[in-house]
């Protein structure tokens, strides 16, 4: 599921940069609850606006964020 890939990508980026989800929220200008709700597999509240804010906080583009084999190989979801 795409939401799971998004959450895992942010987990990886936080680990690489040695920051917590709370720190990611702070540098991105969103509430910590927003970051944690995205990481919570029972909620996975993810919007493109939030993804953009997190990318801005991490000083990366949306293109850089989505340019991974996981996104390239993701199957289309039918809603």
PAMARBA-74579 format. One record per residue (C-alpha): residue number from 1; residue in one letter; x, y, z negated. Coordinates in Angstrom, 3 decimals, decimal comma, padded with zeros to 6 digits, m for minus. Example, Ala and Ser with C-alpha at 12.3 -4.5 7.8 and 13.67 -1.06 7.14 Angstrom:
<sites>
SITE    n  res         X         Y         Z
SITE    1    A   012,300  m004,500  m007,800
SITE    2    S   013,670  m001,060  m007,140
</sites>
This chain:
<sites>
SITE    n  res         X         Y         Z
SITE    1    X   000,000   000,000   000,000
SITE    2    X   001,321   003,433   000,926
SITE    3    X   000,685   004,892  m002,546
SITE    4    X   002,887   002,184  m004,042
SITE    5    X   005,672   002,970  m001,563
SITE    6    X   005,423   006,684  m002,411
SITE    7    X   005,652   005,976  m006,142
SITE    8    X   008,599   003,617  m005,666
SITE    9    X   010,406   006,179  m003,490
SITE   10    X   010,094   008,805  m006,231
SITE   11    X   011,240   006,260  m008,820
SITE   12    X   014,354   005,597  m006,728
SITE   13    X   015,052   009,296  m006,229
SITE   14    X   014,690   010,024  m009,948
SITE   15    X   017,013   007,148  m010,772
SITE   16    X   019,594   008,318  m008,197
SITE   17    X   019,491   011,841  m009,627
SITE   18    X   019,333   010,667  m013,219
SITE   19    X   016,132   012,578  m014,023
SITE   20    X   012,891   011,543  m015,695
SITE   21    X   009,397   011,889  m014,242
SITE   22    X   008,850   014,701  m016,720
SITE   23    X   011,913   016,528  m015,362
SITE   24    X   010,697   015,901  m011,805
SITE   25    X   007,396   017,524  m012,710
SITE   26    X   009,112   020,512  m014,314
SITE   27    X   011,432   021,236  m011,386
SITE   28    X   008,527   020,779  m008,979
SITE   29    X   006,094   023,089  m010,755
SITE   30    X   003,472   020,446  m011,481
SITE   31    X   002,199   019,110  m014,772
SITE   32    X   003,870   016,031  m016,237
SITE   33    X   000,483   014,284  m016,224
SITE   34    X   000,430   014,653  m012,434
SITE   35    X   003,780   012,899  m012,139
SITE   36    X   002,786   010,130  m014,512
SITE   37    X  m000,595   009,577  m012,840
SITE   38    X   001,218   009,022  m009,547
SITE   39    X   003,467   006,425  m011,180
SITE   40    X   000,591   004,647  m012,965
SITE   41    X  m000,414   001,689  m010,787
SITE   42    X  m003,970   001,792  m012,136
SITE   43    X  m004,452   005,425  m011,070
SITE   44    X  m001,953   006,247  m008,291
SITE   45    X  m003,314   009,744  m007,773
SITE   46    X  m001,197   010,952  m004,845
SITE   47    X  m001,817   013,889  m002,531
SITE   48    X   000,370   015,220   000,259
SITE   49    X   000,451   018,564  m001,559
SITE   50    X   001,932   016,907  m004,657
SITE   51    X   004,411   014,954  m002,547
SITE   52    X   005,509   018,226  m000,914
SITE   53    X   005,955   019,895  m004,312
SITE   54    X   008,055   016,973  m005,559
SITE   55    X   010,152   017,084  m002,389
SITE   56    X   010,691   020,826  m002,845
SITE   57    X   011,750   020,197  m006,443
SITE   58    X   014,217   017,567  m005,237
SITE   59    X   015,461   019,927  m002,497
SITE   60    X   014,504   017,577   000,305
SITE   61    X   012,166   017,743   003,271
SITE   62    X   009,100   015,612   003,810
SITE   63    X   010,944   014,099   006,772
SITE   64    X   013,808   013,032   004,528
SITE   65    X   011,381   011,621   001,976
SITE   66    X   009,455   009,538   004,495
SITE   67    X   012,483   008,483   006,545
SITE   68    X   012,976   005,043   005,007
SITE   69    X   012,503   001,488   006,250
SITE   70    X   009,706   001,003   003,712
SITE   71    X   007,597   003,721   005,317
SITE   72    X   008,616   002,693   008,837
SITE   73    X   007,475  m000,879   008,183
SITE   74    X   004,303  m000,041   006,219
SITE   75    X   001,130  m001,394   007,695
SITE   76    X  m001,707   000,931   008,529
SITE   77    X  m004,319   000,993   005,806
SITE   78    X  m007,998   000,919   006,574
SITE   79    X  m010,009   002,989   004,116
</sites>
